[in-house]
Amino acid sequence: MSLKRVVSLFLFACTLQTAGAQEKYQWKEGTSGGYTYKYISNDPMKARFYTLKNGLTVILSVNKKDPRIQTLIGTRAGSDNDPKDHTGLAHYLEHLLFKGTQQYGSLDWVKEKPLIGKISDLYDKYNKTVDPAARKAVYHEIDSVSGIAAKYAIANEYDKMMTGMGAQGTNAHTWVEETIYEEDIPSNAIDKYLTVQAERFRDPVFRLFHTELEAVYEEKNRGLDNDGRKVYETMLAALFPTHNYGQQSTIGTIEHLKNPNLKAIRQFYNEYYVPNNMAVVMAGDFDPDYVIKLIDQKFAYMKAKPVKEYKPAPEAPIKSPVVKEVLGPDAESVDIAFRMPGALDTKSNLVLGVMGAILQNGKAGLLDLNINKQQKVLNASAGVMSLKDYSIFSLSGKAKQGQTLEDVKALLLGQLEILKKGEFDETLVKAIVNNAKLSELQGLENNNNRATSLMDAFIKSRAQDWAHDVAYVDDMGTVTKKQIVDYANKYLNDNYVIIYKRKGEDKNIQKVEKPAITPVEVNREAQSAFLKQVAAMPATPVKPQWLDYEKDIQKTTVGNTDMMYVQNKDNGLFHLYYRFDMGSWNNKKLPLAAQYLQFLRTDKYTSEQISKEFYNIACNFNISASTDNTTISISGLQDNFDKAVALFEHVIANCKPDEAALAALKGRLQKARADSKLNKGAIMKGVVNYAMYGAKNPFNNQLSQAELDAITAAELTDMLHELPTYKHTIIYWGPQPLETAAADVKKLHTLPASFKAAPAAVKFVKDNQAQNQVLFADYDMVQTEVNWLRNADVYDPAKTGIVTLFNSYFGGGMGSVVFQTIRESKALAYSTYAFLASPDRKSERYSAIAYVGSQADKMNDAITGMNELLNDIPRSDKLLETAKESMKQDIETERITNDGIIFSYLAAQKLGLNTDIRKQVYESIDKMNFDEVKKFHDEYLAHKPYTYCIVASEKKVGEELKKYGAVKKLSLEEIFGY
């Protein structure tokens, strides 16, 4: 569960309400279905804001595009509200609200209750005990009583109920000012969902605590291995020496994690989980009159209480730069952060948003044009994190070869000086507004965007500033150059915090030691009466919708190539693609050429002018080269289709070689490649590829240093000029009729008389795992990460149903056998999974993949636990039925729309299919049983040799590895290919 959510530049929702906006966007009152609600006139989300009698806020936004609903239940309490002596408490509580109540999650509450009470008392005693031996004895008693209590618990029953009703994305997160519980449900599951949620918050039981506590320990240790998180926490601590933003870590200190207190957690729940401090937000396909009535009925039991708001003392001004340093194994970087007025200062935040976009907008900002486009650093960025009491404006950068972090700092601060002098084009503000409108239009299609924006408004201002939020894009256009310059000069001076992330050993890291935990019962087959009641609730069936590729996709020809077409009937946006059946496997230089284009001029425009031209018309282009496809995409407003396509065609046909730009690109690429060797995620990806394909594999299919050095600017520009002369398919999604769209493309897109044949592609063949082997990469880290890899048979479409069911049942989610056993029962890992990965080409093979990330001293136990499951799949008929029902719901409510229809067809073609495979899968669900799942497991996973891919500190695990097979320690050169 994530601990933070960084609010993007265009989504933080507070603005200055001008006179014009006041007329267009006003609070109004409406009544429907017997309930009164408030709304903002001309709100594109058409959000309704209800306040129930007990103070519960309900915010509803209807979007009928898909038969699904994004739901969020949030409380205005996070780590800011943690007691000083129990940091991390809000986050603990978030985890515990998945454990059930008296009604579900328990086999026998009467017998379980006194044991839960005894465990709470023991933790209270443990919390007050200082002597190490005495603490160990108390913990042994906690472990013993917890084992007895677990016999009456039903692990993951919440997840089983949500999975059974077809929910997706079951999750939650805690941050400084909020705790949010997230579900994406089918539109026919509203009654079930609200029944479960009302019970969930009625009187939660903090069962299975000591194993969940261990999961939080693992989460803490993962954070200690994350240099980015260390930079983030260091930045907050320096910016906020008084405020809890900087003084209380969301996950908590190690000392407080070691001394949890269930009574303090209960007190926190009682204080902050009250209706007048909470909101239910729903966005999607539903009848708002029905939903508000049901929410009122289900949550009427909640009683309002006074809530103590966190009221911090104001921070003293920062009068000179505060310099901090973070050490770790990952790549070096520099971050500069300024403390700004908070989200409730809507006037400030409006100017801050526009100012941030002047500095960086991805195309035509000062950082975009002066730093990134000119390749003066490896990369640079700017952003705003909007919080209630204060916001944070930050600049970040990484050094290229031969450059120091101090050099990067000077370049970043230099752009602020340009901003403060007003040396930017005021017309950029209009372009910023047009692009924000485009983003807003695109965001409306997504229920999660809607729900997140509405919940963010509740957390920050109890949604009282929603009128500002709705008017935000319009109000951006009222901000003047003088306001921006004055604002920058007021707030951006020597009052910053700078964090240098340098490579080196962090000797201050303390891991959370593992306690002795005896595995507990999970009672997979058990079901509470409450679960059965929820499962029996009637739900109107949702009829699945299959794609008929012949009808849903229209086809025509443009010159001598094919064009596929789907009409956009919703808005004025278009997407145009030129799709080539060749990629980096055909030519390793193709991705470099695609990247090079952004730095090139033509006979008419400089590269900076090209970026400005596209940004001014709110359109984008991109060239991406994957392994076997290269795609040119052009998108934006249909009104500017001709301008955008004509401009791109001019750029690719007339781009000029630039040796200086290529030299800079090569230098940056070399630095990026060196930085990748410092990233444990990239290292693990390379090790897994090595296991899957052998020494020569897709991951290390890279240009060697000699190949990179030999490339010339003319070679790359010739490649770009010639790209449209290779066979490609045209794809259009937009509002124009087929004939008009085809005619427009034909007019603008130059096609050759005949196409060139693509270069032959290199072939990568998956290895056979004949015996157990360990591939090891040494990395300075607290945790140990282990992947299991085994290649299986060639793709068979007839097995799609059983593969999907097996993955869901065995290791694909929080209710799966793997998660229940490894995390819930044995507390061996925070993250774990196992599944059979399906290939994307018909001639390719399946691959069995499993994963555990654990503390180094738990590695052997974690590997043993996973191996037991890989060899012997536990039987749970109830869990299997839940997995089958989830499959049905997922397929019934999935709607493939827009250009997704065409890309679904192209994916099907690669697999040798001409029809929507989901229909075949759906029809097979009821016929499948556990015997088939077990047979599949035994055939593909059980008692087979695996390659263990392990990334860890050799000092901590080196002697243990040979237990699992012949050990091959991979060098970074072997992993990365350079």
ZAMARGU-4260 file (C-alpha; in steps of 0.2 Angstrom, whole numbers, plus 5000, padded with zeros to 4 digits):
<rodrens>
0) 5000/5000/5000 | 5008/5016/4995 | 5013/5029/5008 | 5012/5045/4997 | 5004/5052/4982
5) 5012/5066/4973 | 4999/5078/4966 | 5004/5083/4948 | 5006/5100/4942 | 4989/5101/4934
10) 4979/5091/4946 | 4981/5101/4962 | 4965/5110/4964 | 4965/5128/4971 | 4963/5144/4961
15) 4959/5162/4961 | 4940/5164/4958 | 4939/5179/4946 | 4923/5189/4942 | 4921/5180/4926
20) 4923/5163/4934 | 4911/5168/4948 | 4897/5170/4935 | 4901/5154/4926 | 4905/5143/4941
25) 4894/5146/4955 | 4888/5135/4970 | 4870/5130/4967 | 4858/5119/4976 | 4847/5105/4969
30) 4835/5092/4976 | 4832/5074/4969 | 4826/5058/4976 | 4822/5066/4992 | 4840/5073/4995
35) 4847/5090/4994 | 4864/5092/4987 | 4876/5106/4981 | 4884/5107/4964 | 4895/5120/4954
40) 4887/5126/4938 | 4896/5121/4922 | 4906/5108/4932 | 4911/5096/4918 | 4911/5082/4931
45) 4893/5086/4936 | 4898/5082/4954 | 4885/5082/4968 | 4890/5086/4985 | 4879/5079/4999
50) 4881/5081/5018 | 4871/5068/5028 | 4863/5071/5044 | 4877/5064/5054 | 4890/5075/5044
55) 4896/5062/5032 | 4901/5069/5015 | 4896/5060/5000 | 4902/5066/4982 | 4895/5058/4967
60) 4900/5060/4948 | 4891/5050/4935 | 4901/5044/4920 | 4892/5031/4909 | 4906/5026/4898
65) 4910/5009/4907 | 4899/4999/4919 | 4911/5001/4933 | 4913/5014/4947 | 4929/5020/4956
70) 4926/5022/4974 | 4936/5031/4988 | 4932/5032/5006 | 4943/5044/5015 | 4947/5052/5032
75) 4955/5068/5035 | 4968/5061/5046 | 4986/5054/5042 | 5003/5054/5049 | 5001/5073/5054
80) 4989/5067/5067 | 5000/5053/5074 | 5004/5054/5092 | 5022/5060/5094 | 5026/5044/5103
85) 5018/5033/5091 | 5022/5038/5073 | 5016/5027/5060 | 5000/5024/5069 | 4989/5030/5055
90) 4997/5019/5043 | 4996/5004/5055 | 4977/5007/5056 | 4976/5007/5037 | 4983/4990/5036
95) 4971/4984/5050 | 4956/4990/5042 | 4957/4975/5030 | 4956/4962/5044 | 4938/4962/5047
100) 4925/4965/5061 | 4915/4955/5073 | 4904/4950/5058 | 4917/4945/5046 | 4935/4939/5047
105) 4930/4928/5062 | 4925/4910/5064 | 4919/4912/5082 | 4919/4930/5089 | 4914/4924/5106
110) 4930/4914/5107 | 4941/4925/5098 | 4936/4941/5108 | 4945/4938/5124 | 4961/4932/5115
115) 4961/4949/5105 | 4959/4958/5121 | 4974/4948/5129 | 4985/4952/5114 | 4981/4970/5116
120) 4986/4970/5134 | 5002/4961/5130 | 5007/4974/5117 | 5004/4987/5130 | 5015/4977/5142
125) 5028/4975/5128 | 5028/4993/5124 | 5032/4998/5142 | 5046/4984/5144 | 5064/4989/5142
130) 5074/4974/5147 | 5079/4965/5131 | 5076/4948/5138 | 5060/4953/5146 | 5054/4960/5130
135) 5058/4944/5121 | 5048/4934/5134 | 5033/4945/5131 | 5034/4944/5113 | 5035/4925/5114
140) 5019/4926/5123 | 5011/4938/5110 | 5016/4925/5097 | 5009/4911/5107 | 4992/4919/5110
145) 4991/4926/5092 | 4993/4908/5086 | 4978/4903/5096 | 4968/4918/5091 | 4972/4915/5073
150) 4963/4898/5074 | 4947/4908/5075 | 4952/4921/5061 | 4948/4920/5043 | 4962/4929/5034
155) 4959/4940/5019 | 4940/4938/5020 | 4938/4956/5016 | 4948/4953/5000 | 4938/4938/4996
160) 4922/4948/4997 | 4928/4961/4986 | 4936/4949/4973 | 4919/4939/4973 | 4909/4955/4968
165) 4921/4959/4954 | 4931/4973/4963 | 4948/4978/4956 | 4962/4988/4963 | 4959/4984/4981
170) 4971/4995/4990 | 4973/5010/5002 | 4986/5023/5006 | 4991/5034/5020 | 4999/5051/5018
175) 5002/5066/5029 | 4984/5073/5029 | 4974/5058/5023 | 4970/5039/5023 | 4961/5033/5008
180) 4953/5016/5005 | 4951/5012/4986 | 4940/5000/4976 | 4935/4999/4958 | 4918/4990/4957
185) 4906/4984/4944 | 4891/4995/4943 | 4879/4980/4948 | 4889/4978/4965 | 4884/4994/4973
190) 4873/4986/4986 | 4886/4973/4990 | 4900/4986/4991 | 4891/4998/5003 | 4885/4983/5014
195) 4903/4978/5016 | 4910/4996/5018 | 4897/5000/5031 | 4902/4985/5041 | 4920/4988/5039
200) 4920/5005/5048 | 4907/5000/5061 | 4919/4992/5074 | 4935/4985/5066 | 4944/4971/5075
205) 4963/4972/5075 | 4966/4953/5072 | 4981/4945/5065 | 4991/4960/5071 | 5008/4953/5074
210) 5010/4946/5056 | 5003/4962/5049 | 5015/4972/5059 | 5029/4961/5051 | 5023/4966/5034
215) 5024/4985/5040 | 5042/4981/5045 | 5046/4974/5028 | 5038/4990/5020 | 5050/5000/5031
220) 5065/4990/5026 | 5060/4992/5007 | 5060/5011/5010 | 5077/5010/5018 | 5083/5002/5001
225) 5075/5016/4991 | 5086/5031/4989 | 5072/5042/4982 | 5062/5039/4997 | 5077/5044/5008
230) 5079/5060/4998 | 5060/5064/5000 | 5060/5062/5019 | 5076/5072/5020 | 5068/5086/5010
235) 5053/5086/5021 | 5063/5086/5037 | 5073/5101/5031 | 5059/5111/5024 | 5048/5108/5040
240) 5058/5108/5056 | 5042/5112/5065 | 5027/5105/5055 | 5023/5086/5056 | 5026/5086/5037
245) 5044/5085/5041 | 5044/5079/5059 | 5033/5063/5057 | 5037/5050/5044 | 5021/5042/5038
250) 5028/5024/5040 | 5035/5029/5057 | 5052/5028/5066 | 5060/5011/5069 | 5059/5014/5088
255) 5040/5017/5087 | 5038/5002/5075 | 5046/4991/5087 | 5034/4997/5101 | 5016/4996/5094
260) 5001/5000/5105 | 4984/4993/5100 | 4975/5004/5112 | 4983/5019/5105 | 4978/5013/5087
265) 4960/5011/5094 | 4960/5028/5101 | 4966/5036/5085 | 4952/5026/5076 | 4939/5032/5088
270) 4945/5050/5086 | 4946/5052/5067 | 4936/5039/5059 | 4919/5048/5062 | 4907/5054/5049
275) 4910/5072/5050 | 4928/5069/5046 | 4925/5056/5032 | 4919/5056/5014 | 4913/5043/5002
280) 4917/5047/4984 | 4910/5038/4969 | 4913/5041/4950 | 4906/5030/4937 | 4890/5022/4930
285) 4876/5023/4943 | 4860/5032/4948 | 4865/5045/4960 | 4847/5045/4968 | 4848/5027/4972
290) 4866/5028/4978 | 4864/5042/4990 | 4849/5034/4998 | 4858/5018/5001 | 4873/5027/5008
295) 4862/5036/5020 | 4854/5020/5025 | 4870/5010/5027 | 4881/5023/5036 | 4867/5031/5047
300) 4874/5022/5062 | 4889/5033/5062 | 4889/5046/5076 | 4897/5063/5073 | 4910/5069/5086
305) 4921/5084/5088 | 4937/5082/5078 | 4953/5090/5084 | 4961/5097/5069 | 4980/5098/5068
310) 4985/5116/5070 | 5004/5118/5068 | 5014/5133/5073 | 5019/5143/5058 | 5036/5138/5051
315) 5050/5152/5053 | 5056/5158/5036 | 5071/5150/5028 | 5084/5164/5027 | 5098/5155/5018
320) 5100/5138/5009 | 5099/5122/5019 | 5111/5110/5012 | 5108/5091/5015 | 5117/5075/5009
325) 5110/5058/5006 | 5121/5043/5003 | 5116/5027/4994 | 5120/5015/4980 | 5108/5022/4967
330) 5112/5036/4954 | 5117/5054/4960 | 5105/5068/4959 | 5101/5085/4966 | 5084/5092/4972
335) 5080/5110/4976 | 5064/5113/4986 | 5055/5129/4991 | 5042/5130/5005 | 5027/5139/4997
340) 5009/5144/5003 | 4997/5129/5005 | 4983/5124/4995 | 4970/5134/5005 | 4978/5150/4998
345) 4970/5149/4981 | 4977/5165/4974 | 4995/5159/4978 | 4992/5142/4971 | 4985/5148/4954
350) 5000/5159/4951 | 5011/5144/4957 | 5003/5132/4945 | 5006/5144/4930 | 5023/5148/4936
355) 5027/5130/4937 | 5021/5127/4919 | 5031/5142/4913 | 5047/5133/4920 | 5042/5115/4913
360) 5027/5109/4903 | 5035/5095/4894 | 5037/5105/4878 | 5040/5124/4879 | 5045/5128/4897
365) 5061/5136/4902 | 5068/5119/4908 | 5062/5111/4892 | 5069/5122/4880 | 5085/5129/4889
370) 5091/5114/4898 | 5083/5097/4892 | 5082/5102/4874 | 5100/5108/4874 | 5105/5093/4883
375) 5114/5103/4897 | 5111/5090/4910 | 5106/5072/4910 | 5088/5077/4914 | 5079/5091/4923
380) 5062/5093/4930 | 5051/5105/4940 | 5035/5101/4950 | 5023/5106/4963 | 5017/5096/4978
385) 5001/5103/4985 | 4997/5101/5003 | 4984/5109/5014 | 4996/5120/5025 | 5010/5122/5014
390) 5015/5118/4996 | 5032/5113/4989 | 5040/5119/4973 | 5054/5108/4968 | 5068/5107/4955
395) 5077/5091/4951 | 5091/5086/4940 | 5104/5073/4936 | 5122/5076/4930 | 5128/5071/4913
400) 5146/5064/4910 | 5159/5076/4917 | 5147/5086/4926 | 5145/5089/4945 | 5129/5090/4955
405) 5135/5108/4959 | 5135/5112/4940 | 5117/5105/4939 | 5112/5116/4954 | 5119/5132/4945
410) 5109/5128/4929 | 5093/5125/4938 | 5094/5141/4948 | 5099/5150/4933 | 5082/5146/4925
415) 5074/5154/4941 | 5084/5170/4938 | 5078/5170/4920 | 5060/5168/4926 | 5062/5181/4939
420) 5068/5194/4926 | 5053/5190/4916 | 5063/5183/4901 | 5050/5172/4894 | 5036/5175/4881
425) 5019/5180/4889 | 5010/5171/4875 | 5016/5155/4883 | 5002/5157/4896 | 4988/5155/4883
430) 4997/5139/4877 | 4997/5133/4894 | 4979/5135/4896 | 4975/5126/4880 | 4986/5111/4885
435) 4977/5111/4902 | 4960/5111/4893 | 4966/5096/4883 | 4972/5087/4898 | 4956/5091/4907
440) 4946/5084/4892 | 4956/5068/4892 | 4955/5066/4911 | 4936/5066/4911 | 4935/5049/4903
445) 4944/5041/4918 | 4934/5037/4934 | 4949/5037/4944 | 4954/5054/4939 | 4937/5061/4944
450) 4937/5052/4960 | 4954/5057/4965 | 4951/5075/4961 | 4935/5075/4971 | 4943/5067/4986
455) 4958/5078/4986 | 4946/5093/4987 | 4938/5085/5002 | 4954/5082/5011 | 4961/5099/5008
460) 4946/5110/5010 | 4931/5099/5014 | 4927/5103/4995 | 4923/5121/5000 | 4935/5126/4986
465) 4928/5115/4972 | 4922/5131/4963 | 4940/5136/4962 | 4945/5119/4956 | 4932/5119/4942
470) 4937/5137/4937 | 4956/5133/4938 | 4960/5131/4919 | 4950/5146/4915 | 4958/5156/4928
475) 4975/5151/4923 | 4972/5163/4908 | 4970/5178/4919 | 4987/5177/4926 | 4998/5190/4920
480) 5017/5190/4917 | 5019/5203/4930 | 5010/5192/4943 | 5022/5178/4938 | 5038/5188/4940
485) 5032/5196/4956 | 5028/5180/4963 | 5044/5172/4958 | 5054/5186/4966 | 5044/5185/4982
490) 5046/5166/4985 | 5061/5160/4975 | 5077/5167/4983 | 5090/5159/4994 | 5076/5151/5005
495) 5078/5134/4998 | 5083/5117/5004 | 5095/5107/4993 | 5098/5089/4994 | 5113/5081/4986
500) 5110/5062/4983 | 5128/5055/4981 | 5134/5038/4978 | 5141/5030/4994 | 5137/5019/5009
505) 5124/5025/5021 | 5131/5020/5038 | 5116/5026/5047 | 5104/5013/5040 | 5095/5003/5054
510) 5084/4989/5048 | 5070/4983/5058 | 5075/4966/5065 | 5063/4952/5063 | 5055/4945/5078
515) 5052/4926/5080 | 5035/4923/5072 | 5026/4906/5072 | 5016/4904/5056 | 4997/4906/5059
520) 4981/4898/5053 | 4973/4907/5038 | 4957/4895/5037 | 4955/4896/5018 | 4940/4886/5017
525) 4931/4896/5031 | 4917/4908/5027 | 4908/4920/5039 | 4889/4921/5039 | 4891/4939/5033
530) 4901/4934/5018 | 4888/4922/5013 | 4875/4935/5016 | 4884/4948/5004 | 4887/4934/4991
535) 4868/4930/4991 | 4863/4948/4988 | 4855/4950/4971 | 4864/4959/4957 | 4857/4964/4940
540) 4868/4954/4928 | 4879/4964/4917 | 4880/4957/4899 | 4898/4956/4892 | 4902/4965/4876
545) 4913/4956/4864 | 4923/4965/4850 | 4918/4960/4833 | 4934/4966/4824 | 4926/4965/4807
550) 4912/4977/4812 | 4920/4987/4826 | 4935/4992/4815 | 4933/5000/4798 | 4946/4998/4785
555) 4951/5007/4769 | 4967/5011/4760 | 4977/5027/4759 | 4988/5025/4744 | 4997/5009/4745
560) 4994/5005/4763 | 4980/5000/4775 | 4971/5012/4786 | 4961/5006/4802 | 4948/5017/4809
565) 4937/5019/4824 | 4926/5035/4826 | 4927/5046/4842 | 4909/5050/4846 | 4913/5058/4863
570) 4924/5073/4860 | 4935/5083/4848 | 4951/5073/4851 | 4961/5063/4838 | 4975/5050/4839
575) 4984/5046/4823 | 4997/5032/4822 | 5009/5026/4809 | 5014/5008/4814 | 5029/4999/4807
580) 5032/4980/4810 | 5050/4983/4814 | 5059/4988/4830 | 5075/4987/4839 | 5077/4969/4835
585) 5077/4974/4817 | 5089/4988/4820 | 5097/4992/4837 | 5100/5010/4831 | 5081/5014/4828
590) 5077/5019/4847 | 5092/5031/4846 | 5086/5039/4830 | 5069/5041/4838 | 5076/5049/4853
595) 5088/5060/4842 | 5073/5068/4832 | 5068/5079/4847 | 5085/5089/4846 | 5085/5092/4827
600) 5081/5108/4817 | 5074/5108/4800 | 5077/5121/4786 | 5062/5131/4793 | 5062/5128/4812
605) 5074/5126/4826 | 5071/5112/4838 | 5065/5124/4851 | 5053/5132/4838 | 5046/5114/4834
610) 5042/5111/4852 | 5034/5128/4854 | 5023/5125/4838 | 5016/5109/4844 | 5013/5116/4861
615) 5004/5131/4855 | 4991/5120/4845 | 4989/5108/4860 | 4996/5094/4850 | 5009/5081/4853
620) 5020/5069/4843 | 5031/5054/4848 | 5041/5040/4840 | 5043/5025/4851 | 5053/5009/4845
625) 5049/4993/4855 | 5057/4977/4851 | 5046/4972/4836 | 5036/4988/4832 | 5040/5006/4829
630) 5025/5018/4832 | 5024/5036/4827 | 5009/5045/4836 | 5002/5062/4833 | 4987/5067/4845
635) 4978/5083/4850 | 4962/5093/4845 | 4954/5088/4829 | 4953/5107/4825 | 4972/5107/4823
640) 4974/5090/4814 | 4980/5097/4798 | 4993/5108/4807 | 4999/5095/4818 | 5001/5081/4804
645) 5009/5093/4792 | 5021/5100/4805 | 5027/5082/4809 | 5028/5077/4791 | 5039/5092/4788
650) 5050/5088/4803 | 5053/5070/4799 | 5057/5074/4781 | 5068/5089/4783 | 5077/5086/4800
655) 5095/5091/4798 | 5111/5082/4805 | 5118/5090/4820 | 5134/5082/4826 | 5135/5093/4842
660) 5117/5087/4847 | 5122/5069/4844 | 5138/5071/4854 | 5128/5077/4869 | 5115/5063/4866
665) 5129/5050/4866 | 5136/5058/4882 | 5119/5058/4891 | 5116/5040/4885 | 5132/5034/4892
670) 5128/5042/4909 | 5110/5035/4909 | 5118/5018/4905 | 5130/5020/4920 | 5116/5025/4931
675) 5105/5010/4926 | 5119/4999/4933 | 5116/5007/4950 | 5097/5004/4950 | 5092/4987/4958
680) 5076/4987/4949 | 5085/4988/4932 | 5098/4975/4938 | 5084/4963/4943 | 5076/4965/4926
685) 5092/4961/4918 | 5095/4945/4928 | 5077/4939/4925 | 5080/4942/4906 | 5097/4932/4908
690) 5087/4918/4916 | 5074/4918/4903 | 5084/4919/4887 | 5102/4916/4892 | 5118/4927/4890
695) 5111/4936/4874 | 5094/4942/4878 | 5082/4957/4874 | 5087/4966/4889 | 5106/4967/4885
700) 5103/4969/4866 | 5111/4986/4867 | 5123/4996/4856 | 5141/4992/4862 | 5152/5007/4866
705) 5161/5005/4850 | 5144/5004/4840 | 5138/5019/4849 | 5154/5029/4846 | 5154/5025/4827
710) 5136/5031/4824 | 5135/5048/4814 | 5122/5061/4814 | 5120/5059/4795 | 5117/5040/4798
715) 5103/5044/4811 | 5094/5057/4800 | 5095/5046/4785 | 5086/5033/4796 | 5073/5046/4801
720) 5070/5052/4783 | 5068/5034/4777 | 5057/5028/4790 | 5041/5032/4781 | 5047/5022/4766
725) 5045/5006/4776 | 5029/4997/4776 | 5017/5003/4789 | 4999/5003/4794 | 4989/5020/4797
730) 4978/5020/4813 | 4965/5034/4816 | 4954/5037/4830 | 4945/5054/4830 | 4928/5063/4826
735) 4930/5064/4807 | 4920/5052/4796 | 4931/5038/4788 | 4931/5045/4771 | 4936/5063/4777
740) 4949/5056/4789 | 4957/5045/4775 | 4957/5060/4763 | 4965/5071/4776 | 4979/5058/4779
745) 4982/5055/4761 | 4984/5074/4758 | 4996/5076/4772 | 5006/5060/4773 | 5019/5056/4760
750) 5020/5038/4754 | 5033/5030/4743 | 5028/5021/4727 | 5034/5005/4735 | 5039/5001/4752
755) 5056/4995/4758 | 5058/4978/4766 | 5062/4979/4784 | 5079/4972/4790 | 5079/4954/4797
760) 5075/4954/4815 | 5087/4945/4828 | 5079/4930/4836 | 5079/4927/4855 | 5074/4910/4860
765) 5069/4906/4878 | 5081/4894/4887 | 5076/4877/4895 | 5079/4876/4914 | 5087/4858/4915
770) 5092/4860/4933 | 5091/4872/4947 | 5103/4887/4946 | 5106/4903/4955 | 5110/4919/4945
775) 5116/4932/4958 | 5119/4951/4957 | 5127/4959/4972 | 5119/4976/4978 | 5121/4986/4994
780) 5104/4984/5002 | 5094/4979/5017 | 5082/4967/5009 | 5084/4952/4997 | 5074/4951/4981
785) 5071/4933/4974 | 5063/4929/4957 | 5060/4911/4952 | 5060/4908/4933 | 5055/4893/4922
790) 5050/4893/4904 | 5036/4882/4899 | 5026/4877/4883 | 5023/4887/4867 | 5007/4898/4868
795) 4991/4889/4866 | 4975/4900/4865 | 4964/4885/4872 | 4974/4887/4888 | 4970/4906/4891
800) 4955/4902/4903 | 4964/4890/4914 | 4980/4901/4914 | 4969/4916/4920 | 4960/4906/4933
805) 4976/4898/4940 | 4985/4915/4941 | 4970/4923/4951 | 4969/4908/4963 | 4987/4904/4965
810) 4997/4920/4966 | 4989/4935/4958 | 4982/4945/4972 | 4979/4948/4991 | 4967/4934/4992
815) 4978/4922/4983 | 4986/4906/4990 | 5003/4913/4989 | 4999/4930/4997 | 4989/4922/5011
820) 5003/4909/5015 | 5019/4920/5013 | 5013/4936/5020 | 4997/4933/5030 | 5002/4916/5038
825) 5021/4917/5039 | 5025/4935/5038 | 5039/4932/5027 | 5037/4947/5015 | 5028/4963/5011
830) 5027/4959/4993 | 5025/4942/4985 | 5017/4934/4970 | 5017/4920/4957 | 5010/4917/4940
835) 5012/4910/4923 | 5016/4924/4911 | 5008/4923/4894 | 5018/4928/4878 | 5012/4941/4866
840) 5017/4931/4850 | 5010/4914/4845 | 5027/4906/4843 | 5033/4911/4860 | 5033/4901/4876
845) 5025/4904/4893 | 5036/4908/4908 | 5032/4904/4926 | 5038/4918/4937 | 5037/4920/4956
850) 5044/4933/4968 | 5047/4937/4986 | 5055/4952/4993 | 5061/4949/5011 | 5074/4954/5024
855) 5090/4946/5021 | 5089/4935/5037 | 5072/4929/5031 | 5078/4924/5013 | 5080/4905/5017
860) 5063/4904/5025 | 5055/4914/5011 | 5062/4903/4998 | 5057/4887/5007 | 5039/4894/5009
865) 5038/4898/4990 | 5045/4882/4985 | 5032/4872/4995 | 5019/4881/4986 | 5027/4879/4969
870) 5028/4860/4973 | 5011/4858/4981 | 4996/4869/4978 | 4984/4870/4993 | 4966/4866/4989
875) 4952/4879/4993 | 4936/4876/4984 | 4929/4892/4991 | 4944/4902/4985 | 4942/4894/4968
880) 4924/4899/4967 | 4929/4917/4972 | 4942/4917/4958 | 4930/4911/4945 | 4917/4924/4950
885) 4930/4938/4949 | 4934/4932/4932 | 4916/4933/4926 | 4914/4950/4933 | 4930/4957/4926
890) 4925/4951/4908 | 4907/4956/4910 | 4911/4974/4915 | 4926/4977/4904 | 4923/4988/4889
895) 4937/4990/4876 | 4934/5007/4868 | 4942/5021/4857 | 4958/5016/4849 | 4960/5002/4861
900) 4949/4992/4849 | 4962/4993/4836 | 4976/4989/4847 | 4966/4974/4854 | 4965/4967/4836
905) 4983/4970/4833 | 4988/4960/4849 | 4976/4946/4844 | 4984/4945/4827 | 5001/4943/4835
910) 4994/4928/4844 | 4986/4921/4828 | 4969/4925/4833 | 4955/4934/4823 | 4942/4935/4836
915) 4940/4942/4854 | 4948/4928/4865 | 4938/4934/4880 | 4922/4926/4874 | 4930/4909/4874
920) 4937/4912/4891 | 4921/4918/4898 | 4912/4902/4891 | 4925/4891/4899 | 4924/4898/4917
925) 4910/4887/4924 | 4917/4871/4917 | 4934/4873/4926 | 4937/4865/4943 | 4951/4862/4956
930) 4956/4846/4948 | 4961/4856/4932 | 4969/4869/4942 | 4980/4856/4951 | 4984/4847/4935
935) 4989/4863/4927 | 5000/4867/4942 | 5008/4850/4942 | 5011/4851/4924 | 5019/4868/4924
940) 5026/4872/4941 | 5028/4857/4953 | 5044/4848/4956 | 5053/4857/4941 | 5070/4865/4940
945) 5070/4884/4942 | 5083/4898/4940 | 5083/4908/4955 | 5087/4927/4951 | 5093/4935/4967
950) 5098/4953/4970 | 5105/4956/4987 | 5120/4961/4998 | 5133/4947/4996 | 5139/4951/5013
955) 5122/4945/5020 | 5117/4930/5009 | 5133/4925/5000 | 5136/4908/5009 | 5117/4903/5008
960) 5115/4904/4989 | 5123/4887/4985 | 5109/4878/4994 | 5098/4882/4979 | 5109/4877/4964
965) 5125/4881/4955 | 5128/4899/4958 | 5133/4911/4944 | 5138/4928/4950 | 5133/4940/4935
970) 5144/4955/4932 | 5135/4971/4927 | 5143/4970/4910 | 5135/4953/4908 | 5118/4959/4914
975) 5117/4976/4904 | 5127/4971/4888 | 5139/4986/4890
</rodrens>
